[in-house]
Amino acid sequence: MVQAIVNLGEREDRVLTIVKGKYGLNNKSEAVNFVISKFEEDNLEPQLRPEFIKKLQKIKKQKGMHFKSVKELREHIENA
């Protein structure tokens, strides 16, 4: 476990207190961890979300197209 000293403004401290109370957390350290995990869910690595994995599985089931050359692929893309 990593320990850190964090300087918070009055507003940030109030927000952590609200998060702590709203989600029944034991201390502000848990509140900070909760906020970080929420940020991670919302902003980091969205490609690992379950709905994205379902989308990939749907795409994987689709029949692919074969091209003999890059030129043939380009023609297909340009004519689409």
N, C-alpha and C positions, 0 to 999 in steps of 0.2 A: 504494500500500500504506500502510496505517495502522499506526503503531507505538504501543505502549502499554506503560507500566510497570504491572505487576500485582503486588500484594502477595498472596502465597499463604501459607496456614497450612501446617504440617508435613504434615498429613493430605492436603491438596489436592495438595501437591507430590509426595507418594508416589503418589497416584492418577495424576497425569500421567506419572510415571515408569513406572508399570505399563502405562498405555495406550500410551506410546511403545514400550515393549519388546514388548508383545503384538502390536501391529500393524506392527512394523518401521519405525517412523517415525524420521526423522533427528534431530529435536530436539523440545523441549517446545513450541515454537511450532506445529509441525505437529500435536502432540498436542492443543493447545488448539483449533486449527482443526477437527480431527477430532471432538472432543467437541461443539463448536458445531454442526457439520453433522449429527451424530447427533441432537442435541436438535431441530434444525430438522425433520428427517425425522419424528421421533416426535410433535412437539407443534405445529408451525406449519403452517398451510395444508394440512390433511389432504385438503381437497377436490381438491388437485392430484395426489394419489397415483394410480397406474395403476388400482388396483382401484376407486377412486371414479369415474374416467373411464369404465371399463367399465360400471359401474352406471348412469351417466348415459346412455350410449349405448343400453343396454337399455330404459331408461325412454323415451327419444326414439323408439324403434321402436314403442312401444305406441300404439294408436289412442286418440285423445282424445275427449272428450265436449263437445258444444256446448250452451250454455245461452242462452236468450233474455233472461234478466234475472238480477240478483243474487238476487232472491227465489226463482227456480227453482233456482239453485245451492244456496241455503240449505236449501230443502226436500229436495233430493237428499242433502245432507250429513247433515241431521237424521234422515232415514229410513234411512240406511245403517247 
